[in-house]
Amino acid sequence: MKYSRFLFVVLGMISSIGLSLAQQSKDTNAKLKIAVTQIVEHPALDETRKGLYDRLVEEGYEGDKLSWTYDSAQGNMSLAAQIAQKFVGQKPDVIVAIATPSAQSFLSANAQSQIPVVFTSVSDPLGAKLVKDLKNPQGFMTGVSNMIDWAPQLDLIKNLVPNLKTVGVIYNPGEANSVTLIEQFKGLCKEQNIKVVPAMANKSIDVGPAAQSLVGKVDLIFITNDSTAFSAFDAVAKTGLEAKIPIVVSDIDLIDQGALAAIGPNQYEIGRQTGEMVINIINGQNPSTMPVVFPDRIDLALNLKTAKAINLSISEDLLKRATVTVGKQHKEK
């Protein structure tokens, strides 16, 4: 009798261990179901998405271990809302929203389901009402901001054009982060007696005309973290070259498309930071208590070819500080 009872206990223990090992094996081989949406396709946001994907692959989420769904809103806010509804209905493990409008579309769409959402390339998470607190989001959403301090941006602009009096800014008034950033920029410029001339572009097709409207009115054009303006940057670059107006942006990836200078985060690295947050959520962390993170590094990029085309000299100080340089290098003395 005692032997039978002992055998029963041993068999029970073996069964439990086997079940536990099977569960561990299941967890190790679990498939990550992720849904990714982007407000519009342009180099910076595309790099963010690439960085996210690469980080997940590094962690072992690839092939049959990764279910990756991607959809672009093509700059259309209504389409962004439809994508949000569709993604919530698919019930992925995590949703990643690239850029402010895409992230905002989940505030109502995901209110009931509460699926973890990681935003990325968002300048002002608080202003966009994505989180209640940067250190303690208190909801289903957290993520990575691409915001950097204003001081180095304004310093760059004034270094390029020392006698700067007017700056043109192109932005979409429908993008909450853009409105916030432009107001902040206006305040800083006012303190230094620099006039800001706004040019609004509600859609990508409006960006070219907005740039042309600034010709003859400004000493320099500045674009900061506006997805709409960036999506049609070729038109801005063309106007700048023709009118010989310096163009400065916050997107390093646009330096190859004709921008004179750029200062901002490395978007690919922001994507990797985003991937890290996704992995942490999959491993059990709650987005409601995960602080919003900011760029790990800031780059300064200069396009010497553009500088030559618009007859602008770049100081030796800036040349030394640049981490990315496009065009012919100055000869060393």
Order of alpha helices (4+ residues) and beta strands (2+ residues): alpha-beta-alpha-beta-alpha-beta-alpha-beta-beta-alpha-beta-alpha-beta-alpha-beta-alpha-alpha-beta-beta-alpha-beta-alpha-alpha-beta
